[in-house]
Amino acid sequence: MRTQFKSLVIGGLALASLSQAFAREAPQATGNVLGWGKPSLQGATFDPNFKVGFKGKVVGVEIYPIEKGGPLKVDALVKLKNGGTALVDLGPKAWLDQHHIKIRVKDTLYVAGSKVFINGLSVILPSKINRGGVKVALRNSSGQPAWDAATPKVN
């Protein structure tokens, strides 16, 4: 599965499909590429001016450390109805586990969030997700993550 996910993202399928689905120019950030060709989110910030929303089927989930020996994070690869693919940064595994949020391959996921580009790769920073009728707010209206201790209660 790891090789298949990498080939989808690095092979350009995610970039080509997302460019069709979300034609607007999103903020750019730079960073190192981690794991299955996923970028480091250093410098990537949620921008409420570049909102996206979509529904799709989860075709890949990866849990990996943000940095060597660091905390784990969770990303999902979501196949869109139009055939495109979106890389969704779900956040820290510890926070997701604490709130009993488990995303699995074959889940249908509704995502609302902000699109950013990191080293040319499109990444969705979700503000809200909905899986099986369970709605979860991951960020407040200004984009601050719910797992950030300084963030006021997510609305």
Rosetta blueprint (number, residue, H / E / L):
1 M L
2 R H
3 T H
4 Q H
5 F H
6 K H
7 S H
8 L H
9 V H
10 I H
11 G L
12 G L
13 L H
14 A H
15 L H
16 A H
17 S H
18 L H
19 S H
20 Q H
21 A H
22 F L
23 A L
24 R L
25 E L
26 A L
27 P L
28 Q E
29 A E
30 T L
31 G L
32 N L
33 V E
34 L E
35 G L
36 W L
37 G L
38 K E
39 P E
40 S L
41 L L
42 Q L
43 G L
44 A L
45 T L
46 F L
47 D L
48 P L
49 N L
50 F L
51 K E
52 V E
53 G E
54 F E
55 K E
56 G E
57 K E
58 V E
59 V E
60 G E
61 V E
62 E E
63 I E
64 Y E
65 P E
66 I L
67 E L
68 K L
69 G L
70 G L
71 P L
72 L E
73 K E
74 V E
75 D E
76 A E
77 L E
78 V E
79 K E
80 L E
81 K L
82 N L
83 G L
84 G L
85 T E
86 A E
87 L E
88 V E
89 D E
90 L E
91 G E
92 P E
93 K H
94 A H
95 W H
96 L H
97 D H
98 Q H
99 H L
100 H L
101 I L
102 K L
103 I L
104 R L
105 V L
106 K L
107 D L
108 T E
109 L E
110 Y E
111 V E
112 A E
113 G E
114 S E
115 K E
116 V E
117 F E
118 I E
119 N L
120 G L
121 L E
122 S E
123 V E
124 I E
125 L E
126 P E
127 S E
128 K E
129 I E
130 N E
131 R E
132 G L
133 G L
134 V E
135 K E
136 V E
137 A E
138 L L
139 R E
140 N L
141 S L
142 S L
143 G L
144 Q L
145 P E
146 A L
147 W L
148 D L
149 A L
150 A L
151 T L
152 P L
153 K L
154 V L
155 N L
